[in-house]
Amino acid sequence: MKTMTCKELGGKCEQKLSADSWDEMVSVMTKHVMDKHPDVAQKMEEMHKQDPRKWSEETRPKWDAAPEL
Ligand SMILES: [Zn+2]
């Protein structure tokens, strides 16, 4: 399992989010921003429409670099 903060994932708070896989982290983060940061969720959705891979390309290396707990 790995833990990253909302901020590291492109959000705006220090809440720690944990997941066992990248795919799980994407869904955990998506749920978190929809609950807590509707404005970030909207920005991510717009970014996704323009370039569906942009967020993953920017964020996946941070996931890969995060230590396994
Ligand atoms: Zn957050």
N, CA, C, O and the ligand as a Tripos MOL2 file, in Angstrom:
@<TRIPOS>MOLECULE
protein
  277   275    70     0     0
PROTEIN
NO_CHARGES

@<TRIPOS>ATOM
      1 N           0.8400   -1.1930    0.0000 N.3       1 MET1
      2 CA          0.0000    0.0000    0.0000 C.3       1 MET1
      3 C           0.8800    1.2510    0.0000 C.2       1 MET1
      4 O           1.9330    1.2820    0.6380 O.2       1 MET1
      5 N           0.4430    2.2580   -0.7090 N.am      2 LYS2
      6 CA          1.1550    3.5320   -0.7240 C.3       2 LYS2
      7 C           0.2300    4.6460   -0.2670 C.2       2 LYS2
      8 O          -0.9900    4.5690   -0.4160 O.2       2 LYS2
      9 N           0.8370    5.6810    0.2910 N.am      3 THR3
     10 CA          0.0670    6.8310    0.7650 C.3       3 THR3
     11 C           0.6100    8.0940    0.1180 C.2       3 THR3
     12 O           1.8200    8.3170    0.0800 O.2       3 THR3
     13 N          -0.2870    8.9070   -0.3850 N.am      4 MET4
     14 CA          0.0950   10.2040   -0.9480 C.3       4 MET4
     15 C          -0.8850   11.2400   -0.4000 C.2       4 MET4
     16 O          -1.9900   10.9040    0.0260 O.2       4 MET4
     17 N          -0.4630   12.5010   -0.4190 N.am      5 THR5
     18 CA         -1.3980   13.5290    0.0210 C.3       5 THR5
     19 C          -2.2090   14.0190   -1.1720 C.2       5 THR5
     20 O          -1.8090   13.9060   -2.3310 O.2       5 THR5
     21 N          -3.3660   14.5690   -0.8280 N.am      6 CYS6
     22 CA         -4.2360   15.1660   -1.8290 C.3       6 CYS6
     23 C          -3.4500   16.1580   -2.6970 C.2       6 CYS6
     24 O          -3.5860   16.1860   -3.9200 O.2       6 CYS6
     25 N          -2.6150   16.9810   -2.0150 N.am      7 LYS7
     26 CA         -1.8350   18.0010   -2.7120 C.3       7 LYS7
     27 C          -0.9030   17.3900   -3.7590 C.2       7 LYS7
     28 O          -0.7940   17.8960   -4.8750 O.2       7 LYS7
     29 N          -0.2310   16.2920   -3.3860 N.am      8 GLU8
     30 CA          0.6810   15.6330   -4.3250 C.3       8 GLU8
     31 C          -0.0490   15.1260   -5.5640 C.2       8 GLU8
     32 O           0.5320   14.9750   -6.6390 O.2       8 GLU8
     33 N          -1.3460   14.8670   -5.3760 N.am      9 LEU9
     34 CA         -2.1430   14.3230   -6.4740 C.3       9 LEU9
     35 C          -2.8330   15.4220   -7.2800 C.2       9 LEU9
     36 O          -3.6740   15.1380   -8.1330 O.2       9 LEU9
     37 N          -2.4750   16.6710   -7.0070 N.am     10 GLY10
     38 CA         -3.0590   17.7650   -7.7720 C.3      10 GLY10
     39 C          -4.2120   18.4390   -7.0570 C.2      10 GLY10
     40 O          -4.8640   19.3190   -7.6180 O.2      10 GLY10
     41 N          -4.4720   18.0290   -5.8110 N.am     11 GLY11
     42 CA         -5.5450   18.6350   -5.0350 C.3      11 GLY11
     43 C          -5.0280   19.7990   -4.2260 C.2      11 GLY11
     44 O          -4.0470   20.4380   -4.6050 O.2      11 GLY11
     45 N          -5.6960   20.0880   -3.0870 N.am     12 LYS12
     46 CA         -5.3380   21.2960   -2.3620 C.3      12 LYS12
     47 C          -5.3150   21.1340   -0.8630 C.2      12 LYS12
     48 O          -5.2500   22.1430   -0.1590 O.2      12 LYS12
     49 N          -5.3630   19.9210   -0.3260 N.am     13 CYS13
     50 CA         -5.2620   19.7860    1.1270 C.3      13 CYS13
     51 C          -4.2240   18.7220    1.4590 C.2      13 CYS13
     52 O          -3.6770   18.0590    0.5780 O.2      13 CYS13
     53 N          -3.9670   18.5760    2.7720 N.am     14 GLU14
     54 CA         -2.9010   17.6790    3.2110 C.3      14 GLU14
     55 C          -3.4420   16.3070    3.5900 C.2      14 GLU14
     56 O          -2.7160   15.4980    4.1680 O.2      14 GLU14
     57 N          -4.6960   16.0350    3.2770 N.am     15 GLN15
     58 CA         -5.2530   14.7300    3.6400 C.3      15 GLN15
     59 C          -4.4890   13.5960    2.9600 C.2      15 GLN15
     60 O          -4.1750   13.6630    1.7720 O.2      15 GLN15
     61 N          -4.1990   12.5590    3.7340 N.am     16 LYS16
     62 CA         -3.4730   11.4050    3.1890 C.3      16 LYS16
     63 C          -4.4610   10.4310    2.5820 C.2      16 LYS16
     64 O          -5.4830   10.0910    3.1770 O.2      16 LYS16
     65 N          -4.1290    9.9950    1.3870 N.am     17 LEU17
     66 CA         -4.9630    9.0270    0.6840 C.3      17 LEU17
     67 C          -4.1200    7.7810    0.4270 C.2      17 LEU17
     68 O          -2.9790    7.8770   -0.0250 O.2      17 LEU17
     69 N          -4.6880    6.6170    0.7180 N.am     18 SER18
     70 CA         -3.9500    5.3630    0.5710 C.3      18 SER18
     71 C          -4.6360    4.4560   -0.4340 C.2      18 SER18
     72 O          -5.8610    4.4440   -0.5580 O.2      18 SER18
     73 N          -3.8040    3.6880   -1.1590 N.am     19 ALA19
     74 CA         -4.3470    2.7340   -2.1190 C.3      19 ALA19
     75 C          -3.3230    1.6340   -2.3690 C.2      19 ALA19
     76 O          -2.1300    1.8050   -2.1190 O.2      19 ALA19
     77 N          -3.8090    0.5150   -2.8630 N.am     20 ASP20
     78 CA         -2.9320   -0.6210   -3.1570 C.3      20 ASP20
     79 C          -2.4240   -0.5940   -4.5930 C.2      20 ASP20
     80 O          -1.4420   -1.2610   -4.9180 O.2      20 ASP20
     81 N          -3.0760    0.1600   -5.4390 N.am     21 SER21
     82 CA         -2.6470    0.2160   -6.8440 C.3      21 SER21
     83 C          -2.9250    1.6050   -7.3900 C.2      21 SER21
     84 O          -3.6860    2.3770   -6.8070 O.2      21 SER21
     85 N          -2.3040    1.9090   -8.5070 N.am     22 TRP22
     86 CA         -2.5130    3.2090   -9.1440 C.3      22 TRP22
     87 C          -3.9860    3.4050   -9.4960 C.2      22 TRP22
     88 O          -4.5490    4.4750   -9.2620 O.2      22 TRP22
     89 N          -4.6090    2.3650  -10.0610 N.am     23 ASP23
     90 CA         -6.0140    2.4840  -10.4540 C.3      23 ASP23
     91 C          -6.8940    2.8030   -9.2440 C.2      23 ASP23
     92 O          -7.8280    3.6020   -9.3190 O.2      23 ASP23
     93 N          -6.5560    2.1390   -8.1090 N.am     24 GLU24
     94 CA         -7.3240    2.3970   -6.8950 C.3      24 GLU24
     95 C          -7.0990    3.8350   -6.4310 C.2      24 GLU24
     96 O          -8.0330    4.5100   -5.9960 O.2      24 GLU24
     97 N          -5.8470    4.2970   -6.5290 N.am     25 MET25
     98 CA         -5.5430    5.6690   -6.1110 C.3      25 MET25
     99 C          -6.3260    6.6720   -6.9550 C.2      25 MET25
    100 O          -6.8240    7.6700   -6.4330 O.2      25 MET25
    101 N          -6.4340    6.4140   -8.2410 N.am     26 VAL26
    102 CA         -7.1950    7.3200   -9.1120 C.3      26 VAL26
    103 C          -8.6400    7.4100   -8.6350 C.2      26 VAL26
    104 O          -9.2110    8.5000   -8.5880 O.2      26 VAL26
    105 N          -9.2360    6.2720   -8.2800 N.am     27 SER27
    106 CA        -10.6380    6.3400   -7.8680 C.3      27 SER27
    107 C         -10.7730    6.9560   -6.4740 C.2      27 SER27
    108 O         -11.7360    7.6760   -6.2100 O.2      27 SER27
    109 N          -9.8070    6.6780   -5.5710 N.am     28 VAL28
    110 CA         -9.8380    7.2980   -4.2390 C.3      28 VAL28
    111 C          -9.7200    8.8160   -4.3610 C.2      28 VAL28
    112 O         -10.4540    9.5610   -3.7120 O.2      28 VAL28
    113 N          -8.7870    9.2630   -5.2040 N.am     29 MET29
    114 CA         -8.5740   10.6960   -5.3850 C.3      29 MET29
    115 C          -9.7910   11.3500   -6.0510 C.2      29 MET29
    116 O         -10.2090   12.4410   -5.6630 O.2      29 MET29
    117 N         -10.3460   10.6790   -7.0450 N.am     30 THR30
    118 CA        -11.5220   11.2330   -7.7260 C.3      30 THR30
    119 C         -12.6670   11.4260   -6.7410 C.2      30 THR30
    120 O         -13.3300   12.4640   -6.7420 O.2      30 THR30
    121 N         -12.8940   10.4210   -5.9020 N.am     31 LYS31
    122 CA        -13.9570   10.5130   -4.9050 C.3      31 LYS31
    123 C         -13.6640   11.6450   -3.9220 C.2      31 LYS31
    124 O         -14.5570   12.4140   -3.5660 O.2      31 LYS31
    125 N         -12.4080   11.7400   -3.4860 N.am     32 HIS32
    126 CA        -12.0310   12.7820   -2.5240 C.3      32 HIS32
    127 C         -12.2650   14.1900   -3.0990 C.2      32 HIS32
    128 O         -12.8430   15.0440   -2.4250 O.2      32 HIS32
    129 N         -11.8300   14.4280   -4.3140 N.am     33 VAL33
    130 CA        -12.0140   15.7900   -4.8510 C.3      33 VAL33
    131 C         -13.4930   16.0860   -5.1190 C.2      33 VAL33
    132 O         -13.9300   17.2300   -4.9950 O.2      33 VAL33
    133 N         -14.2620   15.0560   -5.4850 N.am     34 MET34
    134 CA        -15.6830   15.3190   -5.7190 C.3      34 MET34
    135 C         -16.3760   15.6500   -4.3970 C.2      34 MET34
    136 O         -17.2930   16.4710   -4.3650 O.2      34 MET34
    137 N         -15.9340   15.0020   -3.2910 N.am     35 ASP35
    138 CA        -16.5110   15.2860   -1.9790 C.3      35 ASP35
    139 C         -16.0490   16.6300   -1.4180 C.2      35 ASP35
    140 O         -16.8520   17.4070   -0.9020 O.2      35 ASP35
    141 N         -14.7300   16.8960   -1.5250 N.am     36 LYS36
    142 CA        -14.1290   18.0000   -0.7610 C.3      36 LYS36
    143 C         -13.7870   19.2210   -1.6040 C.2      36 LYS36
    144 O         -13.8290   20.3470   -1.1060 O.2      36 LYS36
    145 N         -13.4570   19.0190   -2.8420 N.am     37 HIS37
    146 CA        -13.0010   20.1520   -3.6740 C.3      37 HIS37
    147 C         -13.7090   20.1230   -5.0320 C.2      37 HIS37
    148 O         -13.1090   19.7590   -6.0430 O.2      37 HIS37
    149 N         -14.9740   20.5070   -5.0450 N.am     38 PRO38
    150 CA        -15.7090   20.4720   -6.3310 C.3      38 PRO38
    151 C         -15.0280   21.3040   -7.4190 C.2      38 PRO38
    152 O         -15.1150   20.9780   -8.6030 O.2      38 PRO38
    153 N         -14.3420   22.3900   -7.0070 N.am     39 ASP39
    154 CA        -13.6700   23.2310   -8.0120 C.3      39 ASP39
    155 C         -12.4860   22.4840   -8.6330 C.2      39 ASP39
    156 O         -12.2350   22.5930   -9.8330 O.2      39 ASP39
    157 N         -11.7670   21.7290   -7.8070 N.am     40 VAL40
    158 CA        -10.6520   20.9310   -8.3480 C.3      40 VAL40
    159 C         -11.2010   19.8310   -9.2520 C.2      40 VAL40
    160 O         -10.6450   19.5570  -10.3160 O.2      40 VAL40
    161 N         -12.2870   19.2080   -8.8260 N.am     41 ALA41
    162 CA        -12.9000   18.1460   -9.6320 C.3      41 ALA41
    163 C         -13.2700   18.6820  -11.0140 C.2      41 ALA41
    164 O         -13.0860   18.0070  -12.0270 O.2      41 ALA41
    165 N         -13.7940   19.9070  -11.0350 N.am     42 GLN42
    166 CA        -14.1850   20.5080  -12.3040 C.3      42 GLN42
    167 C         -12.9670   20.7870  -13.1780 C.2      42 GLN42
    168 O         -12.9890   20.5440  -14.3840 O.2      42 GLN42
    169 N         -11.8960   21.3040  -12.5550 N.am     43 LYS43
    170 CA        -10.6730   21.5740  -13.3100 C.3      43 LYS43
    171 C         -10.0910   20.2910  -13.8860 C.2      43 LYS43
    172 O          -9.6340   20.2510  -15.0290 O.2      43 LYS43
    173 N         -10.1210   19.2300  -13.0540 N.am     44 MET44
    174 CA         -9.5870   17.9510  -13.5200 C.3      44 MET44
    175 C         -10.4150   17.4090  -14.6860 C.2      44 MET44
    176 O          -9.8800   16.8220  -15.6260 O.2      44 MET44
    177 N         -11.7310   17.6190  -14.6040 N.am     45 GLU45
    178 CA        -12.5920   17.1440  -15.6750 C.3      45 GLU45
    179 C         -12.2960   17.8910  -16.9770 C.2      45 GLU45
    180 O         -12.2560   17.2960  -18.0530 O.2      45 GLU45
    181 N         -12.0890   19.2180  -16.8560 N.am     46 GLU46
    182 CA        -11.7540   20.0040  -18.0510 C.3      46 GLU46
    183 C         -10.4140   19.5770  -18.6260 C.2      46 GLU46
    184 O         -10.2500   19.4430  -19.8390 O.2      46 GLU46
    185 N          -9.4420   19.3630  -17.7100 N.am     47 MET47
    186 CA         -8.1190   18.9170  -18.1510 C.3      47 MET47
    187 C          -8.2340   17.5680  -18.8640 C.2      47 MET47
    188 O          -7.5730   17.3150  -19.8710 O.2      47 MET47
    189 N          -9.0960   16.7120  -18.3060 N.am     48 HIS48
    190 CA         -9.2750   15.3760  -18.8770 C.3      48 HIS48
    191 C          -9.8810   15.4580  -20.2800 C.2      48 HIS48
    192 O          -9.5310   14.6710  -21.1600 O.2      48 HIS48
    193 N         -10.7860   16.4090  -20.4830 N.am     49 LYS49
    194 CA        -11.4030   16.5690  -21.8060 C.3      49 LYS49
    195 C         -10.3770   17.0340  -22.8340 C.2      49 LYS49
    196 O         -10.3880   16.6010  -23.9870 O.2      49 LYS49
    197 N          -9.4770   17.9370  -22.3870 N.am     50 GLN50
    198 CA         -8.4700   18.4620  -23.3170 C.3      50 GLN50
    199 C          -7.3970   17.4240  -23.6240 C.2      50 GLN50
    200 O          -6.9800   17.2530  -24.7700 O.2      50 GLN50
    201 N          -6.9620   16.7350  -22.5690 N.am     51 ASP51
    202 CA         -5.9130   15.7250  -22.7440 C.3      51 ASP51
    203 C          -6.0800   14.6600  -21.6630 C.2      51 ASP51
    204 O          -5.6240   14.8370  -20.5340 O.2      51 ASP51
    205 N          -6.7380   13.5500  -22.0150 N.am     52 PRO52
    206 CA         -7.0680   12.5310  -21.0250 C.3      52 PRO52
    207 C          -5.8510   11.9490  -20.3040 C.2      52 PRO52
    208 O          -5.9820   11.3960  -19.2130 O.2      52 PRO52
    209 N          -4.6710   12.0720  -20.9100 N.am     53 ARG53
    210 CA         -3.5160   11.4480  -20.2680 C.3      53 ARG53
    211 C          -2.6950   12.4070  -19.4180 C.2      53 ARG53
    212 O          -1.7930   11.9840  -18.6950 O.2      53 ARG53
    213 N          -3.0080   13.7150  -19.5030 N.am     54 LYS54
    214 CA         -2.1560   14.7120  -18.8610 C.3      54 LYS54
    215 C          -2.0150   14.4820  -17.3540 C.2      54 LYS54
    216 O          -0.9010   14.4620  -16.8310 O.2      54 LYS54
    217 N          -3.1460   14.3070  -16.6520 N.am     55 TRP55
    218 CA         -3.0810   14.1690  -15.1950 C.3      55 TRP55
    219 C          -2.2840   12.9140  -14.8140 C.2      55 TRP55
    220 O          -1.4400   12.9530  -13.9180 O.2      55 TRP55
    221 N          -2.5600   11.8110  -15.5010 N.am     56 SER56
    222 CA         -1.8180   10.5740  -15.2070 C.3      56 SER56
    223 C          -0.3370   10.7370  -15.4650 C.2      56 SER56
    224 O           0.4980   10.2990  -14.6730 O.2      56 SER56
    225 N          -0.0170   11.3740  -16.5890 N.am     57 GLU57
    226 CA          1.3990   11.5320  -16.9330 C.3      57 GLU57
    227 C           2.1300   12.3690  -15.9100 C.2      57 GLU57
    228 O           3.3030   12.1300  -15.6250 O.2      57 GLU57
    229 N           1.4280   13.3690  -15.3450 N.am     58 GLU58
    230 CA          2.0660   14.2270  -14.3480 C.3      58 GLU58
    231 C           2.1090   13.5770  -12.9690 C.2      58 GLU58
    232 O           3.0390   13.8070  -12.1960 O.2      58 GLU58
    233 N           1.1100   12.7730  -12.6720 N.am     59 THR59
    234 CA          0.9450   12.2850  -11.3060 C.3      59 THR59
    235 C           1.4810   10.8710  -11.1060 C.2      59 THR59
    236 O           1.9530   10.5280  -10.0220 O.2      59 THR59
    237 N           1.4060   10.0550  -12.1520 N.am     60 ARG60
    238 CA          1.8430    8.6580  -12.0250 C.3      60 ARG60
    239 C           3.3000    8.5270  -11.5480 C.2      60 ARG60
    240 O           3.5820    7.6570  -10.7240 O.2      60 ARG60
    241 N           4.2310    9.3580  -12.0360 N.am     61 PRO61
    242 CA          5.6170    9.2260  -11.5450 C.3      61 PRO61
    243 C           5.7310    9.4570  -10.0350 C.2      61 PRO61
    244 O           6.5770    8.8490   -9.3790 O.2      61 PRO61
    245 N           4.8880   10.3260   -9.4850 N.am     62 LYS62
    246 CA          4.9130   10.5580   -8.0400 C.3      62 LYS62
    247 C           4.4130    9.3220   -7.2910 C.2      62 LYS62
    248 O           4.9250    8.9710   -6.2280 O.2      62 LYS62
    249 N           3.4050    8.6740   -7.8710 N.am     63 TRP63
    250 CA          2.9200    7.4150   -7.2930 C.3      63 TRP63
    251 C           4.0270    6.3640   -7.3370 C.2      63 TRP63
    252 O           4.2920    5.6810   -6.3490 O.2      63 TRP63
    253 N           4.6630    6.2500   -8.4930 N.am     64 ASP64
    254 CA          5.7320    5.2500   -8.6440 C.3      64 ASP64
    255 C           6.8570    5.5080   -7.6470 C.2      64 ASP64
    256 O           7.4720    4.5670   -7.1440 O.2      64 ASP64
    257 N           7.1300    6.7900   -7.3590 N.am     65 ALA65
    258 CA          8.2360    7.1530   -6.4790 C.3      65 ALA65
    259 C           7.8650    7.0430   -4.9970 C.2      65 ALA65
    260 O           8.7470    6.9970   -4.1390 O.2      65 ALA65
    261 N           6.5770    7.0000   -4.6960 N.am     66 ALA66
    262 CA          6.1560    6.9310   -3.2870 C.3      66 ALA66
    263 C           6.5840    5.5870   -2.6980 C.2      66 ALA66
    264 O           6.4950    4.5550   -3.3630 O.2      66 ALA66
    265 N           7.0500    5.6060   -1.4430 N.am     67 PRO67
    266 CA          7.5000    4.3510   -0.8370 C.3      67 PRO67
    267 C           6.3430    3.3950   -0.5430 C.2      67 PRO67
    268 O           5.2540    3.8150   -0.1510 O.2      67 PRO67
    269 N           6.6000    2.1140   -0.7410 N.am     68 GLU68
    270 CA          5.6200    1.0680   -0.4170 C.3      68 GLU68
    271 C           5.5760    0.9120    1.1020 C.2      68 GLU68
    272 O           6.6230    0.7700    1.7350 O.2      68 GLU68
    273 N           4.3780    0.9350    1.6980 N.am     69 LEU69
    274 CA          4.2880    0.8420    3.1600 C.3      69 LEU69
    275 C           3.8630   -0.5600    3.5880 C.2      69 LEU69
    276 O           3.7330   -0.8270    4.7830 O.2      69 LEU69
    277 ZN         -8.0760   17.2910   -0.5570 Zn       70 ZN70
@<TRIPOS>BOND
     1     1     2 1
     2     2     3 1
     3     3     4 2
     4     3     5 am
     5     5     6 1
     6     6     7 1
     7     7     8 2
     8     7     9 am
     9     9    10 1
    10    10    11 1
    11    11    12 2
    12    11    13 am
    13    13    14 1
    14    14    15 1
    15    15    16 2
    16    15    17 am
    17    17    18 1
    18    18    19 1
    19    19    20 2
    20    19    21 am
    21    21    22 1
    22    22    23 1
    23    23    24 2
    24    23    25 am
    25    25    26 1
    26    26    27 1
    27    27    28 2
    28    27    29 am
    29    29    30 1
    30    30    31 1
    31    31    32 2
    32    31    33 am
    33    33    34 1
    34    34    35 1
    35    35    36 2
    36    35    37 am
    37    37    38 1
    38    38    39 1
    39    39    40 2
    40    39    41 am
    41    41    42 1
    42    42    43 1
    43    43    44 2
    44    43    45 am
    45    45    46 1
    46    46    47 1
    47    47    48 2
    48    47    49 am
    49    49    50 1
    50    50    51 1
    51    51    52 2
    52    51    53 am
    53    53    54 1
    54    54    55 1
    55    55    56 2
    56    55    57 am
    57    57    58 1
    58    58    59 1
    59    59    60 2
    60    59    61 am
    61    61    62 1
    62    62    63 1
    63    63    64 2
    64    63    65 am
    65    65    66 1
    66    66    67 1
    67    67    68 2
    68    67    69 am
    69    69    70 1
    70    70    71 1
    71    71    72 2
    72    71    73 am
    73    73    74 1
    74    74    75 1
    75    75    76 2
    76    75    77 am
    77    77    78 1
    78    78    79 1
    79    79    80 2
    80    79    81 am
    81    81    82 1
    82    82    83 1
    83    83    84 2
    84    83    85 am
    85    85    86 1
    86    86    87 1
    87    87    88 2
    88    87    89 am
    89    89    90 1
    90    90    91 1
    91    91    92 2
    92    91    93 am
    93    93    94 1
    94    94    95 1
    95    95    96 2
    96    95    97 am
    97    97    98 1
    98    98    99 1
    99    99   100 2
   100    99   101 am
   101   101   102 1
   102   102   103 1
   103   103   104 2
   104   103   105 am
   105   105   106 1
   106   106   107 1
   107   107   108 2
   108   107   109 am
   109   109   110 1
   110   110   111 1
   111   111   112 2
   112   111   113 am
   113   113   114 1
   114   114   115 1
   115   115   116 2
   116   115   117 am
   117   117   118 1
   118   118   119 1
   119   119   120 2
   120   119   121 am
   121   121   122 1
   122   122   123 1
   123   123   124 2
   124   123   125 am
   125   125   126 1
   126   126   127 1
   127   127   128 2
   128   127   129 am
   129   129   130 1
   130   130   131 1
   131   131   132 2
   132   131   133 am
   133   133   134 1
   134   134   135 1
   135   135   136 2
   136   135   137 am
   137   137   138 1
   138   138   139 1
   139   139   140 2
   140   139   141 am
   141   141   142 1
   142   142   143 1
   143   143   144 2
   144   143   145 am
   145   145   146 1
   146   146   147 1
   147   147   148 2
   148   147   149 am
   149   149   150 1
   150   150   151 1
   151   151   152 2
   152   151   153 am
   153   153   154 1
   154   154   155 1
   155   155   156 2
   156   155   157 am
   157   157   158 1
   158   158   159 1
   159   159   160 2
   160   159   161 am
   161   161   162 1
   162   162   163 1
   163   163   164 2
   164   163   165 am
   165   165   166 1
   166   166   167 1
   167   167   168 2
   168   167   169 am
   169   169   170 1
   170   170   171 1
   171   171   172 2
   172   171   173 am
   173   173   174 1
   174   174   175 1
   175   175   176 2
   176   175   177 am
   177   177   178 1
   178   178   179 1
   179   179   180 2
   180   179   181 am
   181   181   182 1
   182   182   183 1
   183   183   184 2
   184   183   185 am
   185   185   186 1
   186   186   187 1
   187   187   188 2
   188   187   189 am
   189   189   190 1
   190   190   191 1
   191   191   192 2
   192   191   193 am
   193   193   194 1
   194   194   195 1
   195   195   196 2
   196   195   197 am
   197   197   198 1
   198   198   199 1
   199   199   200 2
   200   199   201 am
   201   201   202 1
   202   202   203 1
   203   203   204 2
   204   203   205 am
   205   205   206 1
   206   206   207 1
   207   207   208 2
   208   207   209 am
   209   209   210 1
   210   210   211 1
   211   211   212 2
   212   211   213 am
   213   213   214 1
   214   214   215 1
   215   215   216 2
   216   215   217 am
   217   217   218 1
   218   218   219 1
   219   219   220 2
   220   219   221 am
   221   221   222 1
   222   222   223 1
   223   223   224 2
   224   223   225 am
   225   225   226 1
   226   226   227 1
   227   227   228 2
   228   227   229 am
   229   229   230 1
   230   230   231 1
   231   231   232 2
   232   231   233 am
   233   233   234 1
   234   234   235 1
   235   235   236 2
   236   235   237 am
   237   237   238 1
   238   238   239 1
   239   239   240 2
   240   239   241 am
   241   241   242 1
   242   242   243 1
   243   243   244 2
   244   243   245 am
   245   245   246 1
   246   246   247 1
   247   247   248 2
   248   247   249 am
   249   249   250 1
   250   250   251 1
   251   251   252 2
   252   251   253 am
   253   253   254 1
   254   254   255 1
   255   255   256 2
   256   255   257 am
   257   257   258 1
   258   258   259 1
   259   259   260 2
   260   259   261 am
   261   261   262 1
   262   262   263 1
   263   263   264 2
   264   263   265 am
   265   265   266 1
   266   266   267 1
   267   267   268 2
   268   267   269 am
   269   269   270 1
   270   270   271 1
   271   271   272 2
   272   271   273 am
   273   273   274 1
   274   274   275 1
   275   275   276 2
@<TRIPOS>SUBSTRUCTURE
     1 MET1         2 RESIDUE 1 A MET
     2 LYS2         6 RESIDUE 1 A LYS
     3 THR3        10 RESIDUE 1 A THR
     4 MET4        14 RESIDUE 1 A MET
     5 THR5        18 RESIDUE 1 A THR
     6 CYS6        22 RESIDUE 1 A CYS
     7 LYS7        26 RESIDUE 1 A LYS
     8 GLU8        30 RESIDUE 1 A GLU
     9 LEU9        34 RESIDUE 1 A LEU
    10 GLY10       38 RESIDUE 1 A GLY
    11 GLY11       42 RESIDUE 1 A GLY
    12 LYS12       46 RESIDUE 1 A LYS
    13 CYS13       50 RESIDUE 1 A CYS
    14 GLU14       54 RESIDUE 1 A GLU
    15 GLN15       58 RESIDUE 1 A GLN
    16 LYS16       62 RESIDUE 1 A LYS
    17 LEU17       66 RESIDUE 1 A LEU
    18 SER18       70 RESIDUE 1 A SER
    19 ALA19       74 RESIDUE 1 A ALA
    20 ASP20       78 RESIDUE 1 A ASP
    21 SER21       82 RESIDUE 1 A SER
    22 TRP22       86 RESIDUE 1 A TRP
    23 ASP23       90 RESIDUE 1 A ASP
    24 GLU24       94 RESIDUE 1 A GLU
    25 MET25       98 RESIDUE 1 A MET
    26 VAL26      102 RESIDUE 1 A VAL
    27 SER27      106 RESIDUE 1 A SER
    28 VAL28      110 RESIDUE 1 A VAL
    29 MET29      114 RESIDUE 1 A MET
    30 THR30      118 RESIDUE 1 A THR
    31 LYS31      122 RESIDUE 1 A LYS
    32 HIS32      126 RESIDUE 1 A HIS
    33 VAL33      130 RESIDUE 1 A VAL
    34 MET34      134 RESIDUE 1 A MET
    35 ASP35      138 RESIDUE 1 A ASP
    36 LYS36      142 RESIDUE 1 A LYS
    37 HIS37      146 RESIDUE 1 A HIS
    38 PRO38      150 RESIDUE 1 A PRO
    39 ASP39      154 RESIDUE 1 A ASP
    40 VAL40      158 RESIDUE 1 A VAL
    41 ALA41      162 RESIDUE 1 A ALA
    42 GLN42      166 RESIDUE 1 A GLN
    43 LYS43      170 RESIDUE 1 A LYS
    44 MET44      174 RESIDUE 1 A MET
    45 GLU45      178 RESIDUE 1 A GLU
    46 GLU46      182 RESIDUE 1 A GLU
    47 MET47      186 RESIDUE 1 A MET
    48 HIS48      190 RESIDUE 1 A HIS
    49 LYS49      194 RESIDUE 1 A LYS
    50 GLN50      198 RESIDUE 1 A GLN
    51 ASP51      202 RESIDUE 1 A ASP
    52 PRO52      206 RESIDUE 1 A PRO
    53 ARG53      210 RESIDUE 1 A ARG
    54 LYS54      214 RESIDUE 1 A LYS
    55 TRP55      218 RESIDUE 1 A TRP
    56 SER56      222 RESIDUE 1 A SER
    57 GLU57      226 RESIDUE 1 A GLU
    58 GLU58      230 RESIDUE 1 A GLU
    59 THR59      234 RESIDUE 1 A THR
    60 ARG60      238 RESIDUE 1 A ARG
    61 PRO61      242 RESIDUE 1 A PRO
    62 LYS62      246 RESIDUE 1 A LYS
    63 TRP63      250 RESIDUE 1 A TRP
    64 ASP64      254 RESIDUE 1 A ASP
    65 ALA65      258 RESIDUE 1 A ALA
    66 ALA66      262 RESIDUE 1 A ALA
    67 PRO67      266 RESIDUE 1 A PRO
    68 GLU68      270 RESIDUE 1 A GLU
    69 LEU69      274 RESIDUE 1 A LEU
    70 ZN70       277 GROUP 0 **** ****
